[in-house]
Amino acid sequence: MAWVGDTVYDPNAEREGVITDVKDGVYVLRPVHTWAGTWTAPVNAELEITLSREERIRRRREER
């Protein structure tokens, strides 16, 4: 199950985003490379994790 910090593909919106919050059973997503503009998806949406938060953190540590 996707959660805050995960990068996901939202097939309903036909775009990739980062989950920034979960409010009352709804994911709040933002575009991957900016904080401008958000959209929502129900928690039971068919979001596909493309990069987990844990993996992104691991990659950043390896780059140092």
Secondary structure, 3 states (H helix, E strand, C coil): CCCCCCEEEECCCCEEEEEEEEECCEEEEEECCCCCCCEEEECCCCCEEEECHHHHHHHHHHHC
